[in-house]
Amino acid sequence: MDPATTCCPRLACPARGQTGQGNIGIHSRKDKRFLCTACHKTFSATKGTAFYRLRTATETVTLVVTLLAHGCPPQAIVAAFGFDERTVASWMARGGGQGQAVQEYLVEQPRDLGQVQADEIRVKKQGGMVWMALAMMISTRLWRAGEVSEHRDMPLMRRLLERVRRCAAPRPLLVCTDGFCSSIRAMRETCRDPVPTGKGGRPRLRPWRHVLIAQVVKRDERRRVVATERRIVDGTPARVETLRRRSQGGGVSNTASIERLNATFRARLASLTRRGRAFARRTLTLQHGMYLIGTVYNFCTPHESLCGAGGKQTSAMAAGITNHGWTIRELLAFHVPPPRWTPPKRRGRPSHALKRLMERWGRDHG
């Protein structure tokens, strides 16, 4: 228990999300509880993790989540360990929720992406079909974003590319997709910024500069690809080739990396297996599984194309997010801090108590 690396997780506390400020003390080592001197409340050391308020041993939960993250069907875990199927499903949901929090906090941050590939997976569930859209950064093989929807349409691609936009720094960007026409329109409408004019009304939206779009359209017959057409939708061939070589190396424009990621997801998520019987009942279950598999892929799985002379390297290490490969226990126990406290907006002059809070916790402590 280290109070220096722990922050208060309570949303009502003005010191939330800040570490190393001297407001955290140890309340009970036996019960593993901390004390925040700013709000005078105690909280568990596992608050904000996947292990919060679990009675089962941490090692057992980690083992079950590890099996789920590598393609083991929940029915096999129920038969082997004797747990109730609802218990296994709840641990899957906890792992997916923790993975989503880690993904949004560490991965969805502005960086120079270089080249991004996007694709969709057709998933069969009980009572119908759903679509899972994925996007990854090519140079580091980092899974960047994912969305699940019952329809393969414009709103699905908009939500996916909104997450990609949050990850993108204002640098040249190449987006390579398949022949789905809605992805082109969604990319053009998403990568725009409002132009301030100082007047009332909706401002004009200006498209991003240096955003290039390429398409790889495949034509198949009898479930075999017989022809491939490469199109440059936005940008010049020279600029597209420069960005592609910088992030991908040799070869031509393709969607091979994202299709390989699709195969990884199908192999590791039991409900995505072709001609299987472990169908998901709800779309939310697929979303939890997607985030669990994706974060394990980013932080815990060494990638063969990234393992050079320095040894095994994960996608998060290649992107500079972590300095070592995580274990699944580290992923489940990672504390995602809540957003920093901001002073409430009120009319009139602030009170002296609010001024003291703003002076103590409202400023940047570095």
Disulfide bonds with the S-S distance in Angstrom:
none
